[in-house]
Amino acid sequence: MASEILLATSVLNCLEEAKKSGATSVSIETFTNKLFNYPREECAFIMQSFAAKWAGSADTGNIKTIRIINSKEKHIQMFKQFLGAIYKNDEG
């Protein structure tokens, strides 16, 4: 539970700092599971779920786009899978 709180707080801080700066978009690199001692899949789900919840319920300022980024193809595919579960659409 403490690791989940640290992860969510890190995402929140990134989003809030971007909002304060007046940014219209923000990119957050995925955190390593070693940092928060969480399985990578759980990190992906928590980061995306929390960012989506923040975007839907908070004052987002000028932010119109939130990107969760990673340079490894296998991690990108995992995040796409979770996004598909969060937002069901034609692009999947």
Number of C-alpha atoms within 10 A of each C-alpha: 6 8 14 16 12 13 21 18 14 15 21 16 12 14 22 17 12 20 18 12 11 12 16 14 14 17 14 16 12 20 18 13 16 9 10 16 11 15 11 18 13 13 22 24 18 18 23 23 16 16 20 15 11 16 17 10 8 9 11 19 15 14 19 11 12 17 13 16 14 15 9 8 9 10 16 15 11 15 23 15 15 18 18 14 12 13 12 9 9 6 6 11
